[in-house]
């Protein structure tokens, strides 16, 4: 038994929800990266350079993941504008 196609309004709402979730994940990861930077600074201040380098790598990786969430949100926003707008008949 096939599922009926969701209405355009439902598609828009689902896309908007997913975009908002991606933006929230981006913000959360950026905040976490800032916390990891503070760990790095604390280790640097105490002379623990190996740990500082590890925290810096983790912060940078976390920032990369945050930017990936942002990129995905931007792509979805662009796609949603074209996919979800009403189709014009020729």
C-alpha positions as CSV (number, residue, x, y, z in Angstrom):
1,X,0.0,0.0,0.0
2,X,1.6,3.3,-1.1
3,X,1.7,6.4,1.1
4,X,0.0,9.5,-0.4
5,X,2.2,12.3,-1.3
6,X,2.4,14.9,1.5
7,X,0.9,18.3,0.8
8,X,3.1,21.2,-0.3
9,X,2.5,22.8,3.1
10,X,3.6,19.7,4.9
11,X,6.7,19.5,2.7
12,X,7.5,23.2,3.5
13,X,7.0,22.6,7.2
14,X,9.3,19.5,7.2
15,X,12.0,21.3,5.2
16,X,11.8,24.3,7.6
17,X,12.1,22.0,10.6
18,X,15.1,20.2,9.2
19,X,16.8,23.5,8.3
20,X,16.2,24.9,11.8
21,X,17.6,21.6,13.2
22,X,20.8,22.0,11.1
23,X,21.3,25.6,12.2
24,X,20.8,24.6,15.8
25,X,23.4,21.8,15.4
26,X,25.8,24.3,13.8
27,X,25.4,26.6,16.8
28,X,25.8,23.8,19.3
29,X,29.0,22.6,17.7
30,X,30.5,26.1,17.5
31,X,29.8,26.6,21.2
32,X,31.4,23.3,21.9
33,X,34.5,24.2,19.8
34,X,34.8,27.4,21.9
35,X,34.9,25.3,25.1
36,X,37.5,23.0,23.6
37,X,39.6,26.1,22.8
38,X,39.4,27.1,26.4
39,X,40.7,23.6,27.4
40,X,43.6,24.2,24.9
41,X,44.4,27.6,26.4
42,X,44.4,26.1,30.0
43,X,46.8,23.4,28.9
44,X,49.0,25.9,27.2
45,X,49.1,28.0,30.3
46,X,50.1,25.0,32.4
47,X,52.8,24.0,29.9
48,X,51.0,20.8,28.8
49,X,51.7,21.3,25.1
50,X,50.7,17.8,24.0
51,X,47.3,18.1,25.6
52,X,46.9,21.6,24.2
53,X,47.6,20.3,20.7
54,X,45.0,17.6,21.1
55,X,42.4,20.0,22.3
56,X,43.2,22.3,19.4
57,X,42.7,19.5,16.9
58,X,39.4,18.5,18.5
59,X,38.3,22.2,18.4
60,X,39.2,22.5,14.7
61,X,37.5,19.2,13.9
62,X,34.3,20.3,15.8
63,X,34.3,23.6,13.9
64,X,34.6,21.7,10.6
65,X,31.6,19.6,11.5
66,X,29.7,22.8,12.5
67,X,30.4,24.3,9.1
68,X,29.2,21.1,7.4
69,X,25.8,21.5,9.2
70,X,25.7,25.1,8.0
71,X,26.5,24.1,4.5
72,X,23.8,21.4,4.5
73,X,21.3,23.9,5.8
74,X,22.2,26.4,3.0
75,X,21.9,23.7,0.3
76,X,18.5,22.6,1.7
77,X,17.3,26.2,1.9
78,X,18.3,26.8,-1.8
79,X,16.7,23.5,-2.9
80,X,13.5,24.2,-0.9
81,X,13.0,27.5,-2.7
82,X,12.9,25.7,-6.1
83,X,11.4,22.4,-5.2
84,X,8.6,23.7,-3.0
85,X,7.4,26.6,-5.0
86,X,4.2,26.1,-6.9
87,X,4.7,24.6,-10.3
88,X,3.6,26.7,-13.3
89,X,1.8,25.0,-16.1
90,X,3.0,25.9,-19.6
